[in-house]
Amino acid sequence: MAIIKLSVTERRRLSAFFTCLVLALLAWLVTVLSNPHKYVAKGVLEFKNTPQKRAFHSLQADTVNITINGNGWDMLFSKMSTGNKVISVDLSSLENKSYVVLSSQLDQINSKREGSQQITAFNPDTLYFDFSNRKVKRIPVRLITGVKYQRQFFQSGGITLKPAYVIINGPANVIDQISSWNTDTLKLDSISETLETQVNLQRVTEGNLSIYPKNIQVTIPVDEFTEKTLEIPVTVINNRNNEDVRIFPQKVRITFTTSLSRYDEIDEDFFEATADLDLWRSKGYRVLPIVFSKVPEYCKIVKIEPQNIDFIVKK
C-alpha cells in the first residue's frame, strides 16, 4: 500500500482544513437547531374543576397529540425525554355540556408553559364525555401490610385505623362495585415496639372518582412474646344421649406463646378444650382428638400434651 508522505506545512494545512470543517458543521447545526420548529409530542390530560353534580366518564384515551411551536433544541430534547407533557384541562363547562374543546383553553394552558414552547394545536381537539348519576358511599379501609418484626416480637392486639372508613364519590355504576379501599403497602423491618404511622390510600385511577381522606393513621400494637404452660380441663361435646362418659386424662397440658404484657392475666379460663363424642359414635374412634374451640387472640398454641384422650362410655 502506498503511503502518502506530507510535509509539516501540508499537515498543518490539512489539520486547519478539518478544524474549520468541523467548526462550520457545528455552527450550521447550532443555527438550524436555534430556528423555530413545530413538532408533535404526547400530552397527558389532567382534569381540574370537575363537575360536582354530574359523574362523567371520558370516551377517549387520557393522552392527546400536541403540536408545539418551539425550536430545534426543544424538539431534540423532547425526543430524548421519556415522559409525557401534562396538560391541565378545565372541566367546568361540563356542568351544561357533554364535551370540551381543548383549543378554546389554549391561552389558559399556554400561560403555564415556557414562552418558547407554546402549544398551537391538539389532536383530538374535542373531548367527549358520558354522564351518569353521581353517588356517595362510605366504605371500610383495608390495610395492606408487609411488616417484619424482630425475633420474639409480634403484633399483640388489633390494628387501629383512623379513620376506618372513607368516603368515595363518583358514578353510581362504578361506586356500586367498590366494597373497600386499599392502602399503599406498609413495609417496615425489625419492628420491636408499638407502631404509629400515617399511610396513604391507593390513588384513584379514574378521573371521575374521588376519595376522602387520602391518608389514614395506623396503630399496630407490638410486644415481646414468650411461652407459657397451662393445664386445661377437657369438655366432652355432642353427648346426645346423655351417656355416662369418663375421659382420661381430664386435663391436657398446653404450651403457647403470649405477649409479656398479658402473661400474668391469661389463665385456663381463656381456653376451651373439647373432645367430640360423635367421632366414636359415627366413625368408631377409639381415642378422641383434642380440639381447642376457644383461644385468646394473638396467642399461638405450640404444643398439646396429650393430643388425644382415652374414654369409657358406661352403659
C-alpha positions in Angstrom: 0.0 0.0 0.0 1.3 3.4 -0.9 1.9 5.8 1.9 1.4 9.5 1.2 4.0 11.5 3.0 3.1 15.0 3.8 5.4 17.8 4.7 4.9 19.7 8.0 3.3 22.6 6.2 0.9 20.3 4.3 -0.1 18.6 7.6 -0.8 21.9 9.2 -2.9 23.0 6.3 -4.9 19.7 6.3 -5.4 19.9 10.1 -6.6 23.5 9.7 -9.0 22.4 6.9 -10.6 19.7 9.0 -10.8 22.0 12.1 -12.6 24.6 10.0 -14.9 22.0 8.5 -15.9 20.7 12.0 -16.5 24.2 13.3 -18.6 25.1 10.2 -20.7 22.0 10.7 -21.2 22.8 14.4 -22.1 26.4 13.6 -24.6 25.1 11.0 -26.1 22.6 13.5 -26.5 25.3 16.1 -28.1 27.7 13.6 -30.6 25.0 12.4 -31.5 23.9 16.0 -32.0 27.6 17.0 -34.5 28.2 14.3 -38.2 27.9 15.0 -39.7 24.4 14.6 -43.1 22.9 15.0 -43.1 19.3 16.4 -45.6 16.8 17.8 -45.4 15.3 21.3 -47.7 13.3 23.6 -49.6 15.1 26.3 -51.2 13.5 29.3 -54.6 15.0 30.3 -55.1 16.2 33.9 -58.6 17.3 34.8 -59.5 20.1 37.1 -62.7 21.8 38.2 -64.7 18.6 37.7 -68.5 18.8 37.9 -69.8 18.3 41.4 -73.3 17.1 40.5 -72.5 15.0 37.4 -70.5 11.9 37.3 -68.6 11.5 34.0 -66.6 9.0 32.0 -64.1 10.1 29.3 -64.9 8.4 25.9 -61.3 8.7 24.7 -57.8 7.9 25.9 -56.2 10.2 28.5 -53.4 11.2 26.1 -53.5 13.6 23.1 -51.0 14.6 20.4 -50.0 18.2 20.9 -48.3 20.4 18.3 -45.7 22.7 19.9 -44.2 25.8 18.4 -40.6 25.7 19.7 -37.1 25.5 18.3 -34.9 22.6 17.2 -33.4 22.3 20.6 -36.8 21.8 22.2 -37.7 19.2 19.6 -34.4 17.4 20.2 -34.8 17.3 24.0 -38.5 16.3 23.5 -37.5 13.2 21.5 -34.9 12.3 24.1 -37.3 12.7 27.1 -39.2 9.5 28.1 -42.0 11.4 30.0 -45.2 13.0 28.5 -46.2 16.6 28.9 -49.1 17.2 31.4 -52.0 19.2 30.1 -54.3 20.6 32.7 -57.9 20.7 31.3 -60.7 22.8 32.9 -63.9 20.7 33.0 -66.2 23.4 34.5 -68.1 23.6 31.1 -69.3 20.1 31.6 -72.0 21.4 34.0 -74.1 22.1 30.9 -72.2 20.3 28.1 -71.0 16.8 27.2 -67.8 17.8 25.5 -64.7 20.1 26.0 -62.9 21.9 23.2 -59.2 22.0 24.0 -58.3 24.8 21.6 -60.7 27.1 23.5 -58.4 26.7 26.5 -55.1 27.4 24.6 -54.4 30.7 26.3 -55.0 29.3 29.7 -52.9 26.2 29.1 -50.0 28.1 27.4 -49.9 30.7 30.3 -48.4 27.9 32.5 -45.8 26.9 29.9 -42.5 28.4 28.8 -42.8 31.1 26.2 -40.6 29.2 23.8 -42.7 26.0 23.9 -46.2 27.2 23.2 -48.9 24.7 22.1 -50.6 25.5 18.8 -52.9 22.5 18.3 -54.4 19.4 19.8 -55.3 16.0 18.2 -58.1 15.2 19.0 -59.2 18.8 19.8 -62.6 17.8 21.3 -63.0 15.5 24.3 -66.4 13.8 24.7 -67.8 12.5 28.0 -70.5 10.1 29.1 -72.5 11.0 32.1 -74.3 9.0 34.8 -75.8 9.6 38.3 -73.3 10.5 40.9 -73.3 8.6 44.2 -71.6 9.0 47.5 -70.7 5.9 49.6 -68.9 5.1 52.9 -66.6 2.1 52.7 -64.1 0.4 55.0 -60.3 0.8 54.6 -58.2 -2.3 54.0 -54.7 -2.1 55.3 -52.0 -3.8 53.1 -49.0 -4.6 55.3 -45.5 -6.1 54.8 -44.3 -5.5 58.4 -41.5 -7.7 59.7 -40.6 -8.0 63.4 -37.5 -8.6 65.4 -37.1 -12.0 66.9 -39.7 -12.8 69.6 -41.7 -9.6 68.8 -45.1 -9.8 67.2 -48.4 -8.0 66.8 -50.1 -8.1 70.2 -53.5 -6.7 69.5 -55.9 -5.4 66.9 -54.8 -2.8 64.4 -56.4 0.6 64.8 -57.2 2.6 61.7 -58.2 6.3 62.0 -60.5 6.7 60.1 -61.5 3.1 59.5 -63.9 4.3 56.7 -63.5 6.7 53.8 -66.0 8.5 51.5 -65.9 7.8 47.8 -67.8 9.9 45.3 -68.4 9.0 41.6 -70.7 7.3 39.0 -73.3 5.0 40.7 -72.4 2.1 38.4 -68.7 2.3 39.5 -69.4 3.0 43.2 -71.7 0.0 43.5 -68.8 -2.3 42.6 -66.5 -1.0 45.3 -66.8 -2.6 48.7 -63.5 -1.4 50.3 -60.4 0.7 49.6 -56.8 -0.5 50.0 -53.9 1.5 51.4 -50.5 1.6 50.0 -48.4 -1.3 51.3 -46.9 -0.5 54.7 -43.4 -2.0 54.6 -41.2 -1.9 57.7 -38.4 -4.2 59.0 -37.2 -5.2 62.5 -40.1 -3.7 64.4 -39.8 -4.1 68.2 -42.3 -1.5 69.6 -45.8 -0.3 69.0 -46.0 1.3 65.6 -47.9 4.6 64.9 -47.6 6.0 61.4 -49.5 7.6 58.5 -50.3 5.6 55.4 -51.6 6.9 52.1 -54.6 5.3 50.4 -54.1 3.9 46.9 -54.5 6.5 44.3 -57.7 6.9 42.3 -57.1 5.8 38.7 -60.3 7.1 37.2 -60.7 10.9 36.7 -64.4 10.8 37.6 -63.9 9.2 41.0 -62.8 11.0 44.2 -62.0 9.7 47.7 -61.7 11.4 51.1 -59.5 11.4 53.1 -56.4 10.4 51.1 -54.4 9.0 54.1 -55.1 7.4 57.5 -53.4 7.0 60.8 -52.3 3.4 61.6 -51.5 2.0 65.1 -50.1 -1.6 65.4 -49.5 -2.8 69.0 -46.3 -4.7 69.2 -44.9 -6.6 72.2 -42.3 -9.2 73.1 -43.7 -12.8 73.2 -42.8 -15.7 75.4 -44.0 -19.2 76.2 -46.4 -20.2 78.9 -47.8 -23.5 80.0 -51.3 -24.3 81.5 -53.5 -27.3 82.2 -56.9 -27.0 80.6 -59.9 -29.2 81.5 -61.5 -31.1 78.6 -65.2 -30.9 77.9 -67.0 -33.7 76.0 -69.4 -32.4 73.3 -72.2 -34.0 71.3 -73.1 -36.4 74.1 -76.6 -36.6 72.5 -77.9 -39.5 74.7 -76.5 -38.1 77.9 -74.4 -41.2 78.3 -72.0 -41.6 81.3 -68.6 -40.8 79.7 -65.3 -40.9 81.6 -62.2 -39.4 80.0 -58.5 -40.0 80.8 -56.9 -37.6 81.4 -59.4 -35.0 82.4 -57.0 -32.2 81.6 -54.4 -31.5 78.9 -51.3 -29.5 79.1 -50.7 -26.8 76.5 -47.7 -24.6 75.8 -48.5 -21.4 74.0 -46.9 -18.0 73.2 -48.3 -14.8 74.6 -47.2 -11.2 75.0 -45.3 -10.2 78.1 -47.8 -7.6 78.9 -50.6 -10.2 79.1 -48.6 -13.0 80.6 -50.0 -12.8 84.1 -53.6 -12.3 83.2 -54.1 -15.3 80.9 -55.2 -18.4 82.7 -57.2 -21.6 81.9 -60.5 -19.6 81.7 -59.2 -18.1 78.4 -59.1 -21.5 76.7 -61.7 -24.2 75.9 -60.6 -27.8 75.1 -63.2 -30.2 73.6 -63.5 -33.9 72.7 -66.2 -34.8 70.1 -68.1 -38.0 71.1 -69.7 -38.1 67.6 -66.3 -39.3 66.3 -66.8 -42.5 68.4 -70.4 -42.9 67.5 -70.3 -42.3 63.8 -66.7 -43.2 62.9 -65.7 -45.6 65.6 -62.8 -43.6 67.0 -61.1 -45.4 70.0 -59.5 -42.2 71.2 -60.8 -38.7 70.8 -58.5 -35.9 69.5 -58.4 -32.6 71.5 -59.7 -29.5 69.7 -59.4 -26.0 71.2 -62.6 -24.1 70.4 -61.5 -21.0 72.3 -58.1 -19.5 72.2 -57.2 -15.9 73.2 -56.5 -13.5 70.3 -52.7 -13.3 69.5 -51.9 -16.5 71.5 -50.5 -19.3 69.5 -50.6 -22.9 70.7 -47.1 -24.5 70.4 -47.8 -27.9 71.9 -50.7 -30.0 73.4 -50.0 -33.0 75.7 -51.6 -35.4 75.1 -53.2 -34.6 71.7 -55.7 -37.5 72.2 -57.6 -38.8 75.2 -58.9 -42.2 76.2 -62.6 -42.6 77.2 -65.1 -45.0 78.6 -68.8 -45.0 77.9 -70.8 -46.7 80.6 -74.0 -48.5 79.5 
